[in-house]
Amino acid sequence: MMKNYKIAIVGRPNVGKSALFNRLIKQRKSIVEEKEGITRDRIYADLEWQGYCAQIIDTGGFVTFSEYSRSLKKIEKAIKRQIDIAIEESKLSILVTDVRTGLTSLDREVFLYLKKRGKDIILAVNKVDNERLKTEVGNFYQLGFEKLFPVSAIQGLGISELLDYIVKKLPPFLSFPRKEGTINIAVVGKPNAGKSSFINSLLKQERVIVNEEPGTTIDTVDISFNRGERKYLFLDTAGIRKKRAIKDSVTLYSLLRTKRAIEKAEVVLLLIDIREGLTSQDIAILHFVIKENKPCLIGVNKKDLLGNIPLKEYEQAIRGRIKYLHFAPIIFLSALKGNNVKETIDLIDEIADNNSRRVATNLLNKMLFPSFPFRVYYLTQIRIKPPEFLVFVDKPDFVKNNHSVYFKNQIRKKFDFRGVPIEIKFKNKD
C-alpha cells in the first residue's frame, strides 16, 4: 500500500530548521526567530520538486536526547514527544546542523538517536552564507557521512542540490493526498451482505436498520462521516437482486437508485457474504462498475464464518472469476465484529488518492518500452478521476488492444494505481 512519504527535519535548537523548512516548501509557514524554542508542535507541509512529492515535518529543537533524563522541563518533554512522533512517522530525516557553531556534542547525540531508530539520514550543514564558511563544512564529516549538503536556508544557497538528492529517495508521484472535498463511496452488494452492518460498525451507532431478513434497506441512505481531515459520504444501498426476484416497483426503484449511487460514487465498495462467495448478482454489479469506469475494492464480509479454508485460496478463487478486475484490492472483514473495518477505510483512502494522482510527463517518459510496430514519441497524462494517458505515436492504426494493455500494466506497475481503472488513448503526433 502506497502511503504519503514523510520527511522529518530534526536538529538541536536554533540551527535553522524552520528556515530550511520554509525554504523547501517555498512559503513562510514556520516562524523563524533567533530565539530558541519557537517551534514546539509538529508542522506539516507539502514538498514538491521536479514531479516528485512528499510531506515534510518541521520539529522543535531538543536540548537533550537522553531517554531517562529527569532534568527536562515539562515543555521540553512535550516537544520531545512531538519530535519522536515525527521521526516515527517519517522514512527520511534531515539532520540540520550549524556551520557557525561547528559540530557539537548535541549534534552527535541527535545523529546517534536517529541512527538507533534505523532512519535514512541526510546531513544538511546550514548557515553556509559565504565561501569562507564552506571551508568549515569538512568538520562535519566526522559523523561518518559520505556526502553532506552545505546550505544557507536564508539565502537559498545549496537548496537545489539538497532537493535533487532528496527526490532520488521519493516515489515518483506529482499529486498529494487530498485534504479537502468529500469522497463519495457506494457500498453495494446483494441483500444481507452486511452493507448496513458495515456502516453501523464504522459509525459505532445503529444508523441503518440491520436485520437477518434480506432486503431490509430498500432506499439509498446517504451518510456523512469524518475521520481526521477526511470527509466521506457513504451511499448505503439496497441489494441488487436477481431479475426474477424484482416483482414490485419498490424493489425496481431500489435497484435503479443503487445504480445511480455507483454513477455518483468516486469509489465503489462491493461487499459479499463469505458463505455465498461471488455470485452472479455480484458479478453483474462489477460489470456495471467497470462500465462506469469506477475505482473499486471488494470486501469479503463475515470472515469469522469461513471455517478452515485459507483466505489466500478463497481470494484466488474470486480473482479467477474476475480477471478483468486484477487491479481491485480484496479485503476480508467482519462488519459485525468491527474486524478490518478501519483497514477497509484506509484502502478507500488509498484508492481515492490514486484516482486523483497526476504523474509528471518527464517521469512517464523515463519508462522503457520494447519494440512496437509503431514508434512511440512520448506519453502524457491528460485527466484524473480516472487517470487517462495519451500516447503519441507515428502509426495509430497499428495499435492493437494488447498494446493498450501493455501500457496500462506498465503504468500501474511503475506508479501504483491500485484499485483504479486506467484509460489509454493513442494519437498521431502530427
C-alpha positions, 0 to 999 in steps of 0.5 A: 500500500502506497502511503504519503512519504514523510520527511522529518527535519530534526536538529538541536535548537536554533540551527535553522530548521524552520528556515530550511523548512520554509525554504523547501516548501517555498512559503513562510509557514514556520516562524523563524526567530533567533530565539530558541524554542519557537517551534514546539508542535509538529508542522506539516507541509507539502514538498514538491520538486521536479514531479516528485512529492512528499510531506515534510515535518518541521520539529522543535529543537531538543536540548537533550536526547537522553531517554531517562533524563529527569532534568527536562522541563515539562515543555521540553518533554512535550516537544520531545514527544512531538519530535519522536512522533515525527521521526516515527512517522517519517522514512527520511530525516534531515539532520540540520546542523550549524556551520557557525557553531561547528559540530557539537556534542548535541549534534552527535547525540541527535545523529546517534538517536536517529541512527538507533531508530534505523532512519535514512539520514541526510546531513544538511550543514546550514548557515553556509552564507559565504565561501569562507564558511564552506571551508568549515563544512569538512568538520562535519564529516566526522559523523561518518557521512559520505556526502553532506549538503552545505546550505544557507536556508536564508539565502537559498544557497545549496537548496537545489542540490539538497532537493535533487538528492532528496527526490532520488529517495521519493516515489515518483508521484506529482499529486498529494493526498487530498485534504479537502472535498468529500469522497463519495463511496457506494457500498453495494452488494446483494441483500444481507451482505452486511452493507448496513452492518458495515456502516453501523460498525464504522459509525459505532451507532445503529444508523441503518436498520440491520436485520437477518431478513434480506432486503431490509434497506430498500432506499439509498441512505446517504451518510456523512462521516469524518475521520481526521481531515477526511470527509466521506459520504457513504451511499448505503444501498439496497441489494441488487437482486436477481431479475426474477426476484424484482416483482414490485416497483419498490424493489425496481426503484431500489435497484435503479437508485443503487445504480445511480449511487455507483454513477455518483460514487468516486469509489465503489465498495462491493461487499459479499457474504463469505458463505455465498462467495461471488455470485452472479448478482455480484458479478453483474454489479462489477460489470456495471462498475467497470462500465462506469469506469469506477475505482473499486475494492471488494470486501469479503464480509463475515470472515469469522464464518469461513471455517478452515479454508485459507483466505489466500485460496478463497481470494484466488478463487474470486480473482479467477472469476474476475480477471478483468478486475486484477487491479481491485484490492480484496479485503476480508472483514467482519462488519459485525465484529468491527474486524478490518473495518478501519483497514477497509477505510484506509484502502478507500483512502488509498484508492481515492488518492490514486484516482486523483494522482497526476504523474509528471510527463518527464517521469512517464517518459523515463519508462522503457518500452520494447519494440512496437510496430509503431514508434512511440514519441512520448506519453502524457497524462491528460485527466484524473478521476480516472487517470487517462494517458495519451500516447503519441505515436507515428502509426495509430492504426497499428495499435492493437488492444494488447498494446493498450494493455501493455501500457496500462500494466506498465503504468500501474506497475511503475506508479501504483494505481491500485484499485483504479481503472486506467484509460489509454488513448493513442494519437498521431503526433502530427 
